Amino acid sequence: MNMAWGGELRCGAAGCRLVAVEHEKSTVVLYEVQGRKARLLDKQSVAYHPDSAIWLSDDLVVAAVENSFSLDVFRVVQGRLQPLRQIPVGISPRDVVLVSASEGRYSLLATPYTGKEVVWVDYAPDQPEAATRVQQVKWCEAPWHPVRVQRAPGAPSGGMVAACLDEKRVVLASEGNLQGAARNLLTVPVEIRIIPRHTRPSPSGRWLYVALETGGRNLRFNMDSGELQWIVAPQPVGTVSVLPLADDLVIWAMDSRLALQRLGADGAVLETRWLPVDGFATGLQLADADADGVQDLVVFNSAALPKKMGVEIIYGPLWEQAKPQMP
């Protein structure tokens, strides 16, 4: 598999299955992961440029597809992806996120590759298409990779945040009014052009980490006090995605490598370790893929190197096997 812009590994009583999108091949793929081996189960073609895919349940998958301006839903039946519904959303979606699920209904958030309009979708697969509700809301320019947070200044119950790729800020839609307008959560305080590309909260919710694609620095934002701390980037070119392992231990992704940084209370870098990857590590997910009780890292490479993997699993423990020397 090459150029897997997004996807998700889901593990349950029946084992683990991985759904991913082959961006340049316009394909949604399904794999079975057993132990440390993967087996291709099925592929389904979609319109040009699928950008992400997630699980809604053990047997439902949805992919965000740019050129069809849609979310494409599949039901997994005996290891096969069966097209179920195509939901028009009126934007070219980059990301799709499952926000909530209850009694057979799913609240989804789709955010654009370019543009300011995000789309909320209320979807029930067992009801007629007319029962699907779609609502557009303005957020910011290119709000990529939205994620739910537990708390934030002025919003103690949290909400949804996204890094605005083409603006120097991160926005928040508060929990009490998720489908309302998003407000500014933080602005990157620099004069030069900075690209906030990806943001993720630490496990406790105390810090929001923000990967900056340019400028040689990243940052974290205290979700209680509003304090902003600069973090020296592992490389001057910046980073493209981030995944905190603890409040003060974080993974930054770059082209062909990951940096694991242990930080002090003031954001100073205490130690950096490295792991190689097969491409441009756009997506990171923690999961116990081999069921050994240790967290593993699923890496989605949006620009895989020749003859390398678009999706790879780095089996834990992660910090212990990472090397101090840059690969």
N, C-alpha and C positions, 0 to 999 in steps of 0.2 A: 504494500500500500504506500502510495506517495502523496504528499501534500494533503495531510489530514487537518483541515482548518479547525475542526472541532469534533466533539463526541463525548461519550460518557460510558464508564464501566459501571455495571449494576450487579451486585452480588446478593444472593439470597440463599434460601434453603436448597434450591436446585442448582446452585453453583453461580458462576459469573458469566455474564455476556457483555460484550462491548459493541456499541453502535458508534459509527463514525461516518464522516463525509469525505469522499475523495473529491476535493474542490475542482481540480482541472478536468477530472473524468466525469463530472456530473453524476455521481453515484453515491448512494447510501449503502453502507456495508454492515453486515452483522457477523460477529465472531463469537465463538464459545471459548472461554478461557478455563482450562482445567490444570491446576497445579501451576507449572511454569511453561505450559504449552498452549498455543492458540490454534483454533481450527476455523476456517472460513465456513459459515453456514449459508449466507445468501448475499446477493447484490441486487439493487434495484436502481434503475435510471430515473433521474429527475431532470428538471430544466437546468440550464447552464448556471454554474456556480452555487452549489449548496455550501453554506458557510458554517453551520453548526447543527448538532443533533443531540437530543436528550431522551431519557426515558420518562414517560408519564406514569407507568405502572409496569408490572412484570411482563405484560404482553402488549404494551402500547409505546410507540416511538414517534417523535415528531422531529422534522428537519426544517430548518430555515433555508429557503431557496431564493436567491437574488432575482433571477430573471423572470420567474413566474409570479413575483410579488406575493409569495404565499408561504404558509406553513403546511408542509405535507405530512399527513398522519398515516402510519402503518400499524397494522396489527401483526404481531409475531405469532404464527401458527406452525407448530411442528418445525421450528427452526427456519421458517420462511417469512420474508417481509411481504405482507399482503397490503397493497394500497387501500386505505380506508376512506380518506377524505382530504381534499385540498382546500385549505381555508384562505381566502383572499384577505390580505392585510393592507394593501394600498401603499406599501413601502417595499424597498428591497432589503429584506431583513438580514442583518449580520448575525445577531444572537437571538436565541429563544431560551427563556427561563421558565421553569415551573415555579410559580409563586405559592400556590396552595392547591390542595385536592380534598374534596369532601363529597361523599355520596355520589360518586360517579361524575362529578363535575370538576373541571380543571381550570384554574386561573393562570393564564400564560402572559408573559411579557415579551414582546418582540421589539428589538431596537435596530436602528438602520445602519447600513454600511456608510451612507452619507445622508445628511439631512437632520432636521431637528425633531421630527415627529416620531414618538414611540407609539406602540399599539398594544392595548390590553385586549385579550381575547378570553371570553368565557365560553368554554367548550364542554359539551357532554357527548361522548361518542355514540351513546345509545339513543340519542334524541335526533329529530329531524334537523337538517342543515339550517332551517329557519330559526332554530333555538340557539344557534351560535351568535354571540354578541361581540362586536368589534368596536373599539373606541380609540381614537387617536388623541394624543396629548403632546404638547410641545415641551421638550426638555432643554436640549442644548445641541450644538453641532457635533454629530457623530458620537452619541453616548454609548461607548462600547462596553461589553462584558459586564452587564449589571449584576449586582449581588445583594442579598439581603443582609442587613446589619441589625444587631440586637439593640443598639442604642446610639445616640448621636447628640451633640449639643442642641438643645431646644426641642429634641424629640426623644424622650427617655425610653420609649418603646421601639425605637429604631425605624426601619423602613427599607427602601431600595435605594442603592447608590450606583452611580456609573461615572467612569472617567470620561471626560469630554475630549475626544481625540484632537479636535480642531479648535479647542478653546483651552485656556490655561486654568481650568477649574474642574471640580468634582461636584456633582449635584445630588440632592436627596429628595425622594418622594416619601413623606412621612407616613408611618404606619396607619395613623388615623384617617388618612386621605390618600391612599396609595395611588388611586387613579386620577388624582388632581395634579395641578402643576407642580413641577419639581423646583426646589429653591437651591440657591448656592450654598454648598456646605463648606468648601474651601477654595481659595484662589492661590495658585502658585505665584509667590511674590518675587518675580524676576522680570527684567526688561526683555531679555532675549526670548526667542521663540522656544517654548518648551512644549513637549507633546505628552500629556498624561494618557497613557495607553491602557492601563490595567490597574484595578484596585481590588484588594481583598482584606477582610478584617482578620485580626488575630483570633485564636480560639476562644479567648475570654471575652472578646468584643472590645477590649480596652483601646486597641490601636487599629487604625485603618492605614494599611500600607499602600503606597501609590508608586507604580513603576513609571518612570519618566524615560521616554525613548531617546531624548537628547539632553545634553547639558552636563553629563558626567556625575549627576547626583540623583538620588531618589529621595522619597520623604515618607514620614509617617505622621499621622494626625491623631492626637489624643481625643477619643470619643466622649470623654467626661469633661475635660477642661478646655478643649479647643487648642491646646498647644500643638505647634507644628515643629517637627524636628527634621533637619536635613541629614541624609545618610550618604556617605561617599559611595558612589557606584563602583562595582567591581571592575568595570572597564569604562574608559572615557566615552565610548559610543552609546552608553545607556542600556536600558533593559526593556523587554517587551511584555513580560508578564511576571506575576509575583504570587507566592503562596506561603503564608506564615505557618510554621510548624508549632510555634509557641509565641508568647508575647514578645520575646527577645531573640527568637531564632527564625530566620526567614530565608526562603529560596527565591532568587532572582534568575530569570531566564534571559538568555541571549542567543545569538547565532552559534549553534554547535556546542554550547556548554551551559551549565547551571552553576551558579555561585550560591553557597550556603553561608550566611553571615550570622555570627553571634554578636549581639549588640549590648552596649551598656545602657544605663538608665537615661543618659542624655543623647542616645542615638549614635554614639561613637562605635566604630567597628572594632570589636575585640579580637575576632578571628574570622578568616575566610577559608572555606574549603571548596573543592570543585568536583563536578561530575560531568563527563562528556555526554552529549546527546547527538542524535543523527541529523538535526536540522534546526530550523527557526522555531524554538519552543514556545508557541503561542498559547497553548493551553496546558494547565497542570491540574491534576486531581489526585488526592490521597485516597487509597483504598487498600484493603487487605486482599490482594488478588490471589495469593496462594494459600490463604486461610491458615497461616502459621501464627497468627496473633500479633504480627508486626506490620506496621503501615508501609505500604509500597507507594511508588509514585508513577502515575500514568502520565505520559508526555505526548501531546499532540503537536507534531511538527508541521507547520504550515508551509514550509519550503524544505522538504527533505533532501538530503544530499543524494547524488546518484547511487543507486543500488543500496540505499539505506531505507529505514523504516519510517513511514509517516506517523505511526503510533508505536511507542515502545513502553515497556514497563521496567522500571528500576526497582528491584526488590530490596526491601529494607533489611537492617537498619540504615537509614540514609546518611545521617551525620557521621556515623562510625566508618562507613566505607568511602566517604568523600575524601579526596586527597588535598593536602595543603598547597601543592604546586599546581599552577594553572596548566591545563592540558594543552 
